[in-house]
Amino acid sequence: MQNTNSNSTVWYKQFWPWFLLVPLIVTVIVGITMLTLSIKFFDGTVNDNYYKEGLAINQVLQRDRTAAELNMAADMKVDELTGEVVLTLAGQLQSWPEQLRLQMINPTRATLDYEIALSQISNNHYRGQLEKIPQNFWYMDVSPVADNTWRLKGGSKFPATEAIIFKAGAQQ
């Protein structure tokens, strides 16, 4: 005879199937979430041509050495309301450049990088206008537009209440 009074329950009311299935289900949900976020918020590569950048490093270092030999330095003030930039350049140049290039370099997102032109207003004083008032920390490079023979580097947390100092080859 068969025993019809067994204590069997349906599978979904037992512990072991859920013990085995829950980690798998959670893993699939987390994987799909991470894939969705990575596609939606793709931030790209900072520099997609590493080999070319590696070859150009000597030219960049030469620009820093030239600025050091000329005792170049600068200080810059940024009006936090209007975004006006006033830069004072110092060094042993034969003549002051008519225009300077200020590169605003975001440390984490290359897509936010931009540059502005600083026009000479008198001897070693230059003025320009930022596209937008930066927030948080930014690296900055200053170089002449015409010949690009030297470069000054600096960095600051914005909004900057004090003057930002640029030095030859200095990384803030």
C-alpha positions as CSV (number, residue, x, y, z in Angstrom):
1,M,0.0,0.0,0.0
2,Q,1.0,3.5,-0.5
3,N,1.4,6.0,2.2
4,T,-0.7,9.1,1.4
5,N,0.0,11.0,4.6
6,S,3.4,12.3,3.6
7,N,4.6,15.7,4.9
8,S,5.8,16.9,1.5
9,T,5.4,20.6,0.7
10,V,5.6,22.4,-2.6
11,W,9.1,23.4,-3.7
12,Y,8.7,27.2,-3.3
13,K,7.8,26.8,0.4
14,Q,11.1,25.0,1.1
15,F,14.3,26.7,2.3
16,W,17.0,25.1,0.0
17,P,15.7,26.2,-3.4
18,W,15.5,29.8,-2.2
19,F,18.9,29.5,-0.6
20,L,20.3,28.5,-4.0
21,L,18.3,30.9,-6.2
22,V,18.4,34.2,-4.3
23,P,22.1,34.8,-4.8
24,L,21.7,34.1,-8.5
25,I,18.7,36.4,-8.9
26,V,20.5,39.2,-7.0
27,T,23.6,38.8,-9.2
28,V,21.6,39.1,-12.4
29,I,19.8,42.2,-11.1
30,V,23.0,43.9,-10.0
31,G,24.7,43.0,-13.3
32,I,21.8,44.5,-15.4
33,T,21.8,47.6,-13.2
34,M,25.6,48.1,-13.6
35,L,25.4,47.5,-17.4
36,T,22.6,50.1,-17.6
37,L,24.5,52.7,-15.6
38,S,27.7,52.2,-17.5
39,I,25.9,52.7,-20.8
40,K,23.9,55.7,-19.6
41,F,26.8,57.5,-17.9
42,F,29.7,56.7,-20.2
43,D,32.5,59.2,-19.5
44,G,34.9,58.1,-22.2
45,T,38.6,57.8,-22.0
46,V,40.7,60.7,-20.8
47,N,43.2,60.3,-23.7
48,D,42.7,57.8,-26.5
49,N,46.1,58.2,-28.1
50,Y,48.6,57.2,-25.4
51,Y,51.4,56.4,-27.8
52,K,51.4,59.8,-29.4
53,E,51.2,61.5,-25.9
54,G,54.2,59.4,-24.8
55,L,56.3,60.6,-27.7
56,A,55.3,64.3,-27.1
57,I,56.2,64.3,-23.4
58,N,59.8,65.5,-24.2
59,Q,58.4,68.5,-26.0
60,V,56.1,69.4,-23.1
61,L,59.0,69.1,-20.6
62,Q,61.1,71.3,-22.8
63,R,58.4,74.0,-22.5
64,D,58.6,73.7,-18.7
65,R,62.4,74.0,-18.7
66,T,62.2,77.1,-21.0
67,A,59.8,78.7,-18.6
68,A,62.1,77.9,-15.6
69,E,65.1,79.3,-17.5
70,L,63.2,82.6,-18.1
71,N,62.1,82.7,-14.4
72,M,58.5,82.8,-15.5
73,A,55.7,83.0,-13.0
74,A,52.2,84.4,-13.0
75,D,49.3,85.1,-10.6
76,M,45.7,85.1,-11.7
77,K,42.6,86.4,-10.1
78,V,39.1,85.2,-11.0
79,D,36.0,87.3,-10.3
80,E,33.6,84.6,-8.9
81,L,30.5,86.6,-10.0
82,T,31.4,87.5,-13.6
83,G,34.1,85.0,-14.5
84,E,36.5,87.7,-15.5
85,V,40.2,86.6,-15.4
86,V,43.0,89.0,-14.8
87,L,46.5,87.5,-15.0
88,T,49.8,89.2,-14.2
89,L,52.9,87.7,-15.9
90,A,56.5,87.9,-14.6
91,G,59.7,86.8,-16.1
92,Q,62.7,87.6,-18.3
93,L,61.0,87.8,-21.7
94,Q,62.3,90.1,-24.4
95,S,58.8,91.1,-25.2
96,W,55.4,90.3,-23.7
97,P,53.1,88.2,-25.9
98,E,50.0,89.8,-27.2
99,Q,47.8,86.9,-26.3
100,L,48.0,84.0,-23.8
101,R,46.2,80.7,-23.8
102,L,44.6,79.6,-20.5
103,Q,43.7,75.9,-20.5
104,M,41.2,74.8,-17.9
105,I,41.8,71.1,-17.3
106,N,39.4,69.0,-15.2
107,P,41.2,66.3,-13.3
108,T,38.5,63.7,-13.9
109,R,36.5,64.5,-17.0
110,A,38.3,65.4,-20.3
111,T,35.0,66.4,-21.8
112,L,34.8,69.4,-19.4
113,D,38.3,70.8,-20.5
114,Y,38.3,74.1,-22.4
115,E,40.6,77.0,-23.1
116,I,40.2,80.7,-23.3
117,A,42.3,83.5,-24.8
118,L,43.8,86.2,-22.5
119,S,44.4,89.5,-24.3
120,Q,47.1,91.9,-23.3
121,I,45.7,95.0,-21.6
122,S,49.1,96.6,-20.7
123,N,52.7,95.3,-20.6
124,N,52.4,92.1,-18.5
125,H,48.7,92.3,-17.6
126,Y,46.2,90.1,-19.4
127,R,42.4,89.8,-19.3
128,G,39.9,87.1,-20.4
129,Q,36.5,85.7,-19.7
130,L,35.7,82.2,-18.4
131,E,32.9,80.4,-20.2
132,K,31.4,79.4,-16.8
133,I,32.5,79.7,-13.2
134,P,34.4,76.5,-12.4
135,Q,33.6,74.5,-9.3
136,N,35.9,72.2,-7.3
137,F,39.5,71.7,-8.2
138,W,40.9,72.4,-11.7
139,Y,44.4,72.3,-13.2
140,M,45.4,75.2,-15.4
141,D,48.1,75.8,-18.0
142,V,49.2,79.2,-19.3
143,S,51.2,79.5,-22.6
144,P,51.7,82.1,-25.3
145,V,49.4,81.7,-28.3
146,A,51.9,82.7,-31.0
147,D,54.9,80.5,-30.4
148,N,54.0,78.1,-27.6
149,T,57.6,77.9,-26.4
150,W,57.0,78.0,-22.6
151,R,54.3,76.9,-20.2
152,L,53.2,77.8,-16.7
153,K,51.2,75.3,-14.6
154,G,48.9,75.8,-11.7
155,G,45.8,74.5,-10.0
156,S,43.2,75.8,-7.7
157,K,39.9,74.9,-5.9
158,F,37.1,77.1,-7.1
159,P,35.7,79.5,-6.2
160,A,39.1,80.9,-5.6
161,T,39.2,83.8,-3.0
162,E,43.0,84.3,-3.3
163,A,45.3,84.8,-6.3
164,I,46.2,81.6,-8.2
165,I,49.9,81.2,-8.6
166,F,51.4,79.7,-11.8
167,K,55.0,78.4,-11.8
168,A,57.2,76.7,-14.4
169,G,56.5,73.0,-14.3
170,A,54.7,73.2,-10.9
171,Q,51.7,71.0,-10.3
172,Q,49.6,72.2,-7.4
